[in-house]
Amino acid sequence: MTRGLQDGGPAFNEDTVSTYSDANSQEYDTDENRKFLYGKLTVDFLKQIPFYPADKLVLDLGCGTGLGFEILSGEFEKRNMNGLGIEPARGMLDVAVEKFKANPRFSWKVGSFENIPCPDKSADKIISTLALHWVTDIEVGAAEMERVLKDTGNLHILMIAKDDGHFFKKAIVKAMQKHLTFAQIMKTAGLAKRLNPEQLRAAFKVFEKKFIVDVK
C-alpha cells in the first residue's frame, strides 16, 4: 500500500472544501475542537464499531485529519489491520500524513464518496464519521461504497440527520462562526445533504441484496 497522497479525482465543491480545509485544518485538529460536540459523537461512535477477523483493510471515507484512525489505532495494532483514509480536502490530508508518517499501517488518497480511488471489492470494512452529509450525490456515493466493499464486508457510517435537533443546530452554527466567513457558512449550508431515515434507506437500496441496512 502506497503511503502519502494520491489523487483519486474527487467530485466535490472544490472552492468550499479547499477554503475550509486549507485555512482551518490545523485548528480543526485541536483538542478544543475534539472536545466539541462533533468530537464526542465521533469518539462514542467509533468505540462501538465491532471488528472481525476478516477486517484487514479498513477505509475511512471523509477521513479529515485522521482522527478516526487515531482513536482506533490500538485496534489496528492488535488486529494487524491496515487503514486507508480517503478525503477530498488536501489541507486535512496534509495533517493526517504528517501525524502518521512513522506508522506504515495507514495510507492516504485524495478522493470522495462519489469517486473512491480503490479497486472493486478491495475493502473489508468502510467507516465514515460526520462526512456523508457533504456528498454531492448520496445514491452515487452508496453505489461507489458497494463497488469497493467486499461481499463479506461491513459498513459503519455516522452522519447528521435531517431532524438533528435545535441544540445540535446551534452547536453547528457556533463552530462555523468560529472557522468560516458568513459567505462560506451560507455556501456550506447549501451543500449539506441531510436525510431522514426513510431517505437514507432508499439511498442505500443498492446494499439490500447483501446487507441489512440498519438506520437509527
C-alpha positions as CSV (number, residue, x, y, z in Angstrom):
1,M,0.0,0.0,0.0
2,T,1.5,3.3,-1.0
3,R,1.9,6.0,1.7
4,G,1.4,9.7,1.1
5,L,-1.2,11.4,-1.1
6,Q,-2.6,10.1,-4.4
7,D,-5.2,11.9,-6.4
8,G,-8.4,10.0,-7.0
9,G,-10.2,12.7,-9.0
10,P,-12.8,13.6,-6.3
11,A,-16.2,15.1,-7.0
12,F,-17.0,17.9,-4.6
13,N,-17.4,21.7,-4.4
14,E,-13.7,22.4,-4.6
15,D,-13.9,26.1,-3.5
16,T,-15.8,25.4,-0.3
17,V,-13.8,22.3,0.7
18,S,-10.5,23.8,-0.1
19,T,-11.2,27.1,1.7
20,Y,-12.4,25.3,4.8
21,S,-9.6,22.6,4.9
22,D,-6.6,24.6,3.8
23,A,-7.3,27.6,6.1
24,N,-8.6,25.7,9.1
25,S,-7.2,22.2,9.0
26,Q,-4.7,22.9,11.9
27,E,-7.3,24.5,14.1
28,Y,-9.8,21.7,13.2
29,D,-7.4,19.2,14.8
30,T,-7.0,21.0,18.1
31,D,-8.0,19.5,21.5
32,E,-10.7,22.2,21.8
33,N,-12.4,21.1,18.6
34,R,-12.2,17.4,19.6
35,K,-14.0,18.1,22.9
36,F,-16.7,19.9,21.0
37,L,-19.9,18.0,20.1
38,Y,-18.6,16.7,16.8
39,G,-15.6,15.2,18.6
40,K,-17.6,13.5,21.3
41,L,-20.0,12.0,18.8
42,T,-17.1,10.7,16.7
43,V,-15.4,9.0,19.7
44,D,-18.6,7.4,21.0
45,F,-19.5,6.1,17.6
46,L,-16.1,4.7,16.8
47,K,-15.8,2.9,20.1
48,Q,-19.0,1.0,19.3
49,I,-17.8,-0.4,16.0
50,P,-17.3,-4.2,16.0
51,F,-14.2,-5.6,14.3
52,Y,-13.9,-9.1,12.8
53,P,-11.1,-11.5,11.9
54,A,-11.6,-10.8,8.2
55,D,-11.2,-7.0,8.6
56,K,-7.8,-6.4,7.1
57,L,-8.2,-3.3,5.0
58,V,-10.4,-0.5,6.5
59,L,-11.4,2.6,4.5
60,D,-12.2,5.8,6.3
61,L,-14.2,7.9,3.9
62,G,-14.0,11.6,4.6
63,C,-11.2,10.9,7.0
64,G,-10.3,14.6,7.6
65,T,-7.1,14.8,9.7
66,G,-7.1,11.1,10.6
67,L,-9.0,11.4,13.9
68,G,-10.8,8.1,13.3
69,F,-7.6,6.1,12.8
70,E,-6.1,7.9,15.7
71,I,-8.9,6.8,18.0
72,L,-8.8,3.2,16.6
73,S,-5.1,2.8,16.4
74,G,-5.0,0.3,19.2
75,E,-7.5,-1.9,17.4
76,F,-5.4,-1.7,14.2
77,E,-2.3,-2.8,16.0
78,K,-4.0,-5.6,18.0
79,R,-5.7,-7.0,14.9
80,N,-3.0,-6.3,12.3
81,M,-5.2,-4.2,10.1
82,N,-4.3,-1.5,7.6
83,G,-6.2,1.7,7.1
84,L,-6.7,3.8,4.0
85,G,-8.0,7.4,4.5
86,I,-9.9,9.0,1.7
87,E,-10.5,12.8,1.8
88,P,-11.2,15.5,-0.9
89,A,-9.5,18.2,1.2
90,R,-5.8,18.3,0.8
91,G,-5.3,20.5,3.8
92,M,-6.8,17.9,6.0
93,L,-4.8,15.1,4.4
94,D,-1.6,17.0,4.9
95,V,-2.2,17.0,8.7
96,A,-3.0,13.2,8.6
97,V,0.1,12.3,6.6
98,E,2.3,14.2,9.0
99,K,0.6,12.8,12.0
100,F,1.0,9.2,10.9
101,K,4.3,9.4,8.9
102,A,6.0,7.0,11.3
103,N,3.2,4.4,11.0
104,P,3.1,2.4,7.8
105,R,-0.3,0.9,8.7
106,F,-2.0,4.0,7.4
107,S,-2.1,5.4,3.9
108,W,-4.0,8.3,2.3
109,K,-5.5,9.2,-1.0
110,V,-7.4,12.2,-2.4
111,G,-10.9,11.1,-3.3
112,S,-14.6,11.3,-2.4
113,F,-17.7,9.2,-1.7
114,E,-18.6,9.5,-5.4
115,N,-15.1,8.6,-6.6
116,I,-13.3,6.2,-4.3
117,P,-9.8,5.5,-5.7
118,C,-9.8,1.8,-4.9
119,P,-10.3,-1.4,-6.9
120,D,-13.6,-3.3,-6.9
121,K,-14.2,-5.5,-3.9
122,S,-11.0,-4.5,-2.2
123,A,-12.1,-3.2,1.3
124,D,-13.2,-5.4,4.2
125,K,-14.7,-2.5,6.2
126,I,-15.8,1.1,5.5
127,I,-16.1,3.6,8.3
128,S,-17.2,7.3,8.0
129,T,-17.9,9.8,10.7
130,L,-19.8,13.1,10.1
131,A,-18.8,13.3,6.4
132,L,-21.6,11.6,4.3
133,H,-23.9,14.7,4.6
134,W,-21.4,16.6,2.4
135,V,-21.7,14.2,-0.5
136,T,-22.9,15.7,-3.8
137,D,-25.0,12.7,-4.7
138,I,-25.9,10.2,-2.0
139,E,-27.0,7.5,-4.4
140,V,-23.8,7.7,-6.4
141,G,-21.8,7.6,-3.1
142,A,-23.7,4.5,-1.9
143,A,-23.1,2.7,-5.3
144,E,-19.3,3.5,-5.0
145,M,-19.2,2.1,-1.5
146,E,-21.0,-1.0,-2.7
147,R,-18.4,-1.3,-5.5
148,V,-15.3,-1.2,-3.4
149,L,-16.7,-3.2,-0.4
150,K,-16.2,-7.0,-0.5
151,D,-19.3,-9.1,-0.4
152,T,-18.3,-10.2,3.1
153,G,-17.5,-6.6,4.2
154,N,-19.3,-4.3,6.6
155,L,-20.1,-0.6,6.7
156,H,-20.4,1.8,9.6
157,I,-21.5,5.4,9.0
158,L,-22.3,8.3,11.3
159,M,-23.9,11.3,9.7
160,I,-26.0,14.3,10.6
161,A,-29.7,13.5,10.3
162,K,-32.3,15.8,8.7
163,D,-34.1,16.3,12.0
164,D,-31.0,16.7,14.2
165,G,-32.5,18.9,16.8
166,H,-32.3,22.5,17.9
167,F,-29.4,22.1,20.2
168,F,-27.2,20.4,17.6
169,K,-28.0,23.0,15.0
170,K,-27.0,25.8,17.5
171,A,-23.7,24.0,18.1
172,I,-23.0,23.6,14.4
173,V,-23.6,27.3,13.7
174,K,-21.3,28.3,16.7
175,A,-18.5,26.2,15.2
176,M,-19.0,27.6,11.7
177,Q,-18.9,31.1,13.0
178,K,-15.5,30.4,14.5
179,H,-14.0,28.9,11.4
180,L,-15.8,30.3,8.4
181,T,-16.9,33.6,6.9
182,F,-20.6,34.3,6.5
183,A,-20.4,33.6,2.8
184,Q,-18.7,30.3,3.4
185,I,-21.4,29.4,6.0
186,M,-24.1,30.1,3.5
187,K,-22.4,28.0,0.8
188,T,-21.7,25.2,3.3
189,A,-25.4,25.1,4.4
190,G,-26.4,24.6,0.8
191,L,-24.1,21.7,0.4
192,A,-25.3,19.6,3.3
193,K,-27.4,16.7,2.2
194,R,-29.3,15.8,5.4
195,L,-31.6,12.9,5.1
196,N,-34.3,11.3,7.3
197,P,-34.1,7.5,7.9
198,E,-36.5,6.7,5.1
199,Q,-34.5,8.7,2.6
200,L,-31.3,7.1,3.8
201,R,-32.6,3.6,3.4
202,A,-33.7,4.5,-0.2
203,A,-30.3,5.8,-1.0
204,F,-28.7,2.6,0.3
205,K,-31.1,0.3,-1.6
206,V,-28.1,-1.0,-3.6
207,F,-26.9,-2.8,-0.5
208,E,-30.2,-4.6,0.3
209,K,-29.3,-7.8,-1.6
210,K,-26.2,-8.3,0.6
211,F,-26.7,-6.4,3.8
212,I,-29.3,-5.4,6.3
213,V,-29.5,-1.6,6.3
214,D,-30.0,-0.5,9.9
215,V,-30.7,3.2,10.3
216,K,-31.1,4.6,13.8
